Amino acid sequence: MVSALYPCTITHVRNRPTKYAFRHRTYLWLIDPDRPPRLPRALRPLARFDAR
């Protein structure tokens, strides 16, 4: 499996007590959990793989 970033949109809609909705664009980072990628040292404080 090749690790990849996929763009996605998270959507929320509420109808009561008042109508409210929003969309948030983000990315899904799909990886092989048996072989997590090793991030460059500069990026390690910003992202991590935490297998809990």
C-alpha positions as a Markdown table, in Angstrom:
| # | Residue | x | y | z |
|---|---|---|---|---|
| 1 | Met | 0.0 | 0.0 | 0.0 |
| 2 | Val | 1.3 | 3.5 | -0.9 |
| 3 | Ser | 0.6 | 6.3 | 1.6 |
| 4 | Ala | -1.4 | 9.1 | 0.2 |
| 5 | Leu | -3.3 | 12.3 | 1.0 |
| 6 | Tyr | -6.9 | 12.5 | -0.1 |
| 7 | Pro | -8.9 | 15.8 | -0.1 |
| 8 | Cys | -12.2 | 15.6 | 1.7 |
| 9 | Thr | -15.0 | 17.8 | 2.9 |
| 10 | Ile | -16.5 | 17.5 | 6.4 |
| 11 | Thr | -20.2 | 18.7 | 6.5 |
| 12 | His | -22.4 | 19.3 | 9.5 |
| 13 | Val | -26.1 | 20.3 | 9.3 |
| 14 | Arg | -28.4 | 21.1 | 12.3 |
| 15 | Asn | -32.1 | 21.9 | 11.9 |
| 16 | Arg | -33.2 | 22.5 | 15.5 |
| 17 | Pro | -33.3 | 24.7 | 17.5 |
| 18 | Thr | -32.0 | 26.9 | 14.6 |
| 19 | Lys | -30.9 | 25.9 | 11.2 |
| 20 | Tyr | -27.1 | 25.8 | 10.9 |
| 21 | Ala | -24.7 | 24.2 | 8.5 |
| 22 | Phe | -21.0 | 24.3 | 7.7 |
| 23 | Arg | -18.4 | 22.6 | 5.5 |
| 24 | His | -14.7 | 22.3 | 6.2 |
| 25 | Arg | -12.2 | 21.2 | 3.6 |
| 26 | Thr | -9.4 | 19.0 | 4.9 |
| 27 | Tyr | -7.2 | 16.0 | 4.0 |
| 28 | Leu | -7.2 | 12.4 | 5.0 |
| 29 | Trp | -3.8 | 10.8 | 5.4 |
| 30 | Leu | -4.2 | 7.1 | 4.5 |
| 31 | Ile | -1.3 | 4.9 | 5.5 |
| 32 | Asp | -0.3 | 1.3 | 6.0 |
| 33 | Pro | -0.6 | 1.0 | 9.8 |
| 34 | Asp | 2.0 | -1.8 | 9.8 |
| 35 | Arg | 4.5 | 0.5 | 8.1 |
| 36 | Pro | 3.9 | 4.1 | 9.2 |
| 37 | Pro | 5.9 | 6.8 | 7.3 |
| 38 | Arg | 8.9 | 8.4 | 8.9 |
| 39 | Leu | 8.4 | 12.2 | 8.8 |
| 40 | Pro | 11.3 | 14.6 | 8.3 |
| 41 | Arg | 12.6 | 16.0 | 11.6 |
| 42 | Ala | 11.3 | 19.5 | 10.9 |
| 43 | Leu | 7.7 | 18.2 | 10.5 |
| 44 | Arg | 7.6 | 15.8 | 13.6 |
| 45 | Pro | 6.3 | 18.5 | 16.0 |
| 46 | Leu | 3.4 | 19.2 | 13.6 |
| 47 | Ala | 2.2 | 15.7 | 12.7 |
| 48 | Arg | 2.5 | 12.2 | 14.1 |
| 49 | Phe | 1.2 | 8.7 | 13.8 |
| 50 | Asp | -0.2 | 7.6 | 17.2 |
| 51 | Ala | -1.3 | 3.9 | 17.2 |
| 52 | Arg | -3.6 | 3.8 | 20.3 |
